[in-house]
Amino acid sequence: MPVPVPPALETRAVNKWFGANHANRDVSLSVPKGTIHGIVGENGAGKSTIMSIVYGYLQPDGGEILVDGRALAVRGPRDALAAGIGMVHQHFMLVDPFTVLENVLLGAEGGWTLTRGMARARAELTRLARDYGLEVELDRPVGDLPVGAQQRVEILKALYRGADILILDEPTGVLTPQEADHLFRILRALRDQGKTLVIITHKLREIMELTDNVTVMRRGEVVANVRTADTDKERLAELMVGRKVQLRVDKRPARPGAEVLAVEGLRVRDPSGAERVRGVDLRVRAGEIVGIAGVSGNGQSELLEALGGMLPFAGGRVRLHGQELPSGGLDARSLRGLGVGHVPEDRQRVGLVTGFSADENAILGHHDDPAYNGRLLLDRRAVRARCEAEMEAYDVRPRDPRLPASGFSGGNQQKIVLAREMERNPGLLLVGQPTRGVDIGAIEFIHRRLVALRDEGKAILLVSVELDEILGLSDRVLVMFDGRIVGEVDPAGADERRLGLMMAGAAAG
């Protein structure tokens, strides 16, 4: 009788508390060797917490971790790496001016001098690249590489350090469809050669396409462990949220009205002086959502920041409700006074002051509103009441207006920003990555609210790296590459492959 093969990775009754928050509740999961295992769940479900414990970032308050059937004490990432566990983070941990080779060697130099270690690393990386389809130029600075190649560098780093179990957090968040397809081929090749992979993702389509098994978590607990072939997207969504979820955006045809925003030949430079927006023309009318599709780093962020008053115009003309703005643009406060709402792409650095409480963040930029002010000081009761109402409407967890923003998960931080900007009746709403890091139940709500705003006659300019989101929400789609609009696409009949080529600058619209 053959001896049973133990799981590559197993957690048994793992618990983790953050103060009164029971983030992991007796979490037990088993990842068979040589498989791709998905972990899905709402924000705050505990999926990132359990993987942070496995990798040694956090210490459990109970339970155990086993690798190849042996109990393992993981006191930090060094212990995880020694046990053959590697992790590729959503936000890459690379030094842009360093070459690929230097980034891989960083922290694993292997001696007092680099010469011998670099020669050995070059040979090993060449072999790994050949075996797993991870081709990348070893002597090229990482900052010069496209996003997909930077991700391959992160995978090479983990493999070079001997990882047999690879954890990937939201691995396709900034990739084009073609780059995602290439990544999937790499991950399947890794699996087929005996590696074990754990994928944390919000994208149920990727779970269905890529994984062998999937664990569903809800409110800190494992609620299902299933073979992917035995389930579907709708069932997984229901398990994650605890109710049926509408996965498709339900909206009637737009009824556009008067032109709200007109942009002609807009040019924008980033703080270093590099031109990031190069002569963009676009129009947004009342009662429509105009989406901008593109890979991160192609000027979409700077375009929104300029239109939101965070960067000056370097050239071109912008009209808002028929009124031409000054040649350099207006500041964010002035634009708010003209009815412009702005959900920035980076909630932590731009959308929130993480040391402030949730109710203070709920009125950022609107703190001079008479509704929140007494004779001398802020009316704390009014501020708190406003925040409580928005937390209830947007299902922010935990529902504590006095908790610092840093105490909320990323998805719940996003809900605080969205509520602040969307609930103030903006005539023009600028939205950057509205559902980044947000769970599927909240995505459904946010999409419905954006469509409702459109149907109320608001103009919405949407930037997202999620093609499903852009195509599902937008009435018109503009594609941006290298700071320019390279084409317009009808979302009703869009070909995702052609759209991906446009996003990569390989096809014209």
N, C-alpha and C positions, 0 to 999 in steps of 0.2 A: 504494500500500500504506500503511495507517495506521501512524503511528509508535507503537510500544509505550509504554504509560503505565508509568513506573517505580513501584515500591511506595511507598506513603506513608511507611513506616518499614521499615528493614532493618538487621539486625545481621549482621556477617560475622566468624566465628571469634573471638568475644569470649571472653576469658579473665579470670578474677578469682581471686586467691588471698587467703585470710585465714590468714596463717601457713602451716601445713602443709595447710590445708583448701583444696582446689581447688574453689571454689564454682561457677564457670562454666567449662566445658570446651569450647572452640571452638563457642560457641553461635551458630548461624546461624538466623535466622528472617526471614520476609518477610510484611508486612502490606499487602495490597492497599488502594488508596485507596477510600474509601467503603464499608468493610466493618466488621463487628463481629468481632473476633478474640479467641478465648479462649486463656488460658494456664493449664494445669493441671499438677499434680505433687504429690508428697509433700512433707512438711516437709523442708527442706534440699535440695530438688531444684534450687534456683537460680532459680526464676521471679521472686521478688521482687528478687533481686540483679540480674538482667539489666534489669528495669524501673527499678531505682534507678540503674543506670548510664545508661540512656537519659535519665532525668530529671536526671542530673547530681549526684545525692547521692553516688555512688561513682565512682571513676575506674577504668577497665579496666586490666588488665596486658597487654593485647594485643587486636588486632582493631579493627574500625571500626564506626561507626554512620552510616547514610545516611538522609537525609530527602529525599523526592522525587528520589532518585537521586544526591544530592550528599553527599559525605562531610562530617561535622559533628564539630567538636571541642566537646564538652559539658563545660565546666569547672565548671558549677554549674547550679542550677535557672534562674537568670537567662538563661543561654545556651539552655536548653531552651525556655523561654517565648518567647524571641526567634525561635526556629525554629518556633514554633507548636505546641509540645508542652505540654499541661497534665496535671495529675495530681490525682485526687480520692482522698484517703487514707481508709483504713478508719475511723480515728479523726479526726473532723472537726477542722480547724484554724481554729476560729472563736472570736471574742471574745464571750461570751454577753451582756454588758451593751450592746454596740454594736448598732445597727440593722443590718438587712440591707444597706442602702445603704452604711453606714460600713464594714462588713466587706468588701464588694466593693471599695471604694476603698482600703482599707488597703494601703499599699505601692505604690499606683498613683494617687496623688493628682493628679499632673499639673501642679503649680505651687505657688507660695508661698501662695496663698489657696485655700480649699476651695469657695467659693461657685460659681465658674464650673465647676469640675470636678464638683461634685455635680449641678449642673443637666444637664451633658452626660452624666454617668453615669446619671442617672435616665431620660433619654430613651432611651439605648442599652439599658439593662436592661429597660425596658418593651417595646422592640422584640424583644429576645431572648426574653423571657418569652412574648410573643405568638407568635413564630415556632416555638418549640420546646416549648410547653406547660409552661413552667417558672414558672407563676404563684406568686408569693409577695409578701407585704406588705412593701414596701421600707422603711417607717418603723417596723416592729415590731422590738423587741429579739430577737436570734437565740435567746437563752435561753428565750423564751416560745413558740418554734415547736416543733411536733412534729418527730420525728426525720426523717421523710420530707421535710419542708420544709427542714430544715437541709441535707440532702443536695443539694436543688435549689439552695440558696445556693452550695454548693461548686462545682457545675457552672456556675452563672452566673459565679462568680469566674474560672474557667478560660476560659470563652467571652469574657468581657469583656476578658481579656488577649490575645485573638486566637488561642486554641487551635484548630487544625484536627485535631490528633491528641490524643485524650483517653484517659488511662490511669485505670482505676478499680480499686481494690484492695478485694476482697470487698464489693461495693457493696450487697448486700441483707442484710448480717449483722445489722442491728437493725431491719429493716422488717417490717411486717405483710404478709400476702399481697396485700392491696389496694394497699399502698404499693409493693410490688415490681412489681405489674402496671403501676402508673402509671409507675414508673421505666422499665420495659421499653418502654412507649409513647414515652417521651421519648428513649430511646436509639435506637429505630428511626427516630424523626423526625430525630434528628441525623444518622444514617447516610443517610437518604433525601435529606437536603439537602447531602450531600457530605462530612460529617465522617467521620473514621476513629476507631474506638474499640477499645481493648485492655482486656479484662476478665480480671482475676486472680480466680479463685473456686475454692472447694472443692465447689461444688454442681453436680453433673453434670447434674441436671435443667435448671438454668439454662443450662448450656452447650448442651444439646440444643435448648432452646426459643429461645435468643436469638442464638447466634453463627452466622456464615457459615463460619468456619474455626477450627481449634483446633490449638495446639501443645502437645505432651505432653513434659514434662521429667522425667528421673529421674537422681538423683545427679549433678547439674550438667550433664547432657547433654540435647540434644534427641533424643528417641527416635522422634518421629513428628510430621509436619505433615499434617493431613488435612482434607478438606471435612467439615463437621459432618453433612451429609446422607448421607455415605458410612459413618458409624460409628454406634455406640450406647453407652449408659452402661456396659454390661458390658465392652465392648471397651476403652473409655477407661480404666476402672478397672484392667483387666489390664495395659495399657500403663504406667500410672502406677506400679504396684506390682511388676510383673514376675511376677505370678501371678494366678490367678483369685481374685476377691474376692466375698464374699457381701454384696450391697448391702442386703438386707432383714434385719431383726432376726428371728432364728429363736428362738422361745420357745414353751413350752407354757403352757396356762392357769395362772394363779397359784393358789396354795393358801394364802390368807391365814390367819394364826393369831391369836395374842393381840395386843391393841392395844399398840403400843410408844410412840407419841406421840399425845397428845391436846391440841389447842390450842383454847381457848374465849375469844372476844372479845379476842384479842391486839391491843394497840396498841403501836406503836414510833415513836419520834421519831429523826430523824437528828441528827448532832452540832450542827446549827444550831438545833434545836428544832422543826423542821417535822414534823408528823405524817405518816409515810410508810406505816404499816400501820394500818388503821382498822377494828378489830373483826373480825379474821379467825378463823374456825372451820375446823378440819380435823382429820382422823384419819389415821394411818398405822399399818398392822398389820404384823406379822412376815410375811415372804414376799410382799410386794407393793411395787410401784414406783408412787408417786403423783407425777404430773407437774404442774407449774404452768406454764401457757402464758400469755404476755403480752409486750407490747412492753417493752423496757428502760425503766426509770424509773417503773414503776407499783407499786413497793413490794416486788417479789420479792427484790431484793438485801438490803434491810433486814430482811425476814422471815428469810432464811437467816442473816444476820449476828446477829440476835437469838437465834435458836435455836442458833447456834453459839457464843454467849457473847461476841460482839464488840460488841453494843449492848444496853443494858438494856431491860427491858420497861417500858412506860409505863402498862400496864393489862392486865387479862385474866389468864387462868390457863393454865399449861402443866403437863402430867403426862408423866413419862418412866417407862416400865415401871410405871405405876400410882402412882408417887411424885410428889407435887406439888412443883414447884420453888419457891424463894422468890419473893416478889412482884416483885422486880426482876430475877430470873433468876440464872444462875450464870456464872462466868467460863469461858473456853475450857478452861483446865487442869482445872477441876473436871468439866466435861462430858466431856473425854477420859477421865477416870477412871471415868465412868459408861458408857463404851463408845460415845461419839458421835464419828464421823469427819466431817470437814468439808473438802470441796474448794471453796475460795472462788472466786468469779467472776473476780477480778482476781489472776492468778497472780503478777504481778511486784510489785505493791504489798503484797499480803497473803499470798500462798501461799509466797513465797520471799524470801530475803535474797540479792539478785543478786550481791553481792560475796563471799558465802560459796561454798565449793566444793560440788560436787554431793553428796558424801557428808555434808557438814555439813547441807545442806538436807534430805537424806533422813531425818534424825532430828530435825528441828525440832519442838519440842513433846514429843518423846519422849527428850530427851537425858539425863533422869534415870533412864531404864530401866536396871536392873542389868546387862543384857546388854551395855551399851556402856561400863560404868564399871569402872575398876580401883580400886586403893586410894585414889589421889589424883586421877588424871587420866582423861580419856576413853580408852577402849581403841580407839585409832585403827585397829588391825587389824580389830576386830569391826565398827566403823562402816563401813570400806571394803568388807569382805566383804558386809555387808548391802546396801550401795549397788550393788556389782557384780552381785549376784543380781537386784536389782530392775531394773537397767539391761538385763540379759539378758532377763528376763521381759517387759519392756515395750518392748524394742527401742529404747532411748534411744541416740541418735547425737550426737556421738562417744561411745564407751563409755569415758569417762575420769572416774572419780570425783573426781579432784583438780582438774578444770577448773571455774572459777567458773561459777555459774549464768548469768551474763551472757553467757557464751561459747556457750550453746546457743540454737538457734532457738526461737521461741515454742512450737511444737508439742512439741518435746523438753522444754522447761521444764514444759509441762503434764503430760507423762508422769511426770516426777520427782514432781510433787505428787500425781498420781493414785496412783502406786505407794505413796507414803508413807501415804496415807489408806486405800486399799482393802486393803492387805496386812496390816492390823493387826486384822482380825476385828471390825469395828465392829458393834454391835447395831443402831445407827441411823446411816445414812450420809446426810449432807446434801451434795448435789452441785449446784454452780452452773456452768452452761455447760461440761459435761465435755469436749466436743470442739471448743471454740472454737479455731480456728487449727491444728487437728490434721488430718493427712493421712488419706486414705480408708482406707489399710491399718490405721492405728492406730485409726480410728473403729470399724472392724469388731471389733478386739480389745477396745476399751473397752466397746463394747456387749455383747459376749459376757461380759465379766467382770462387768458390772453385773447381767446376767440370772443369771449363776452365783451371785452374792451373794444375789440374791432367792431363788433356788431352795434356797440353804443356810439360808433362814429369816431373812435380814436385812431390816430395814425401810429403804426408800430414799425420800427426798424429793428430787425432781429439778426443777431450774429450768433451762429452756433457751429461747432465742429461735428455735431450729430446730424448726419444726412437724413435719417428718418425724421428727426425733429424739423429740420428745415423744410423738407418736402411735405410733411404732414400739416404744418402750420401756415406756410407761406402761400400768399395769392400770386406772388411773383418771386422768382429766385434770381439774384445776381451772383455771378461767380467772380471771386477776387483772387488774383495771383500777382505777386511781386508788386503790390501797391496799386494795381490797376483793375478795373472791371473788365474782364475778358469775355463776357457773354451774359445773356439772359436766357433763362430756361423756364418753360411752362411746367410747374410741378405736377400737373395732372398726368402728363405723358413723359416724365423725365426718365432717361436711361441712366441708371446709377454708374454704369461703367464709363459712359461718355462724360458724365458729370465729374467723376473722379479724375479723368484725364485732363479736363479743363482746370480742376483744382491744382493739378500738378504742372500746369503750363504746357501740356502736351497736345492740346486741342483748342481750337477757337470756337466761340459760341455762334 
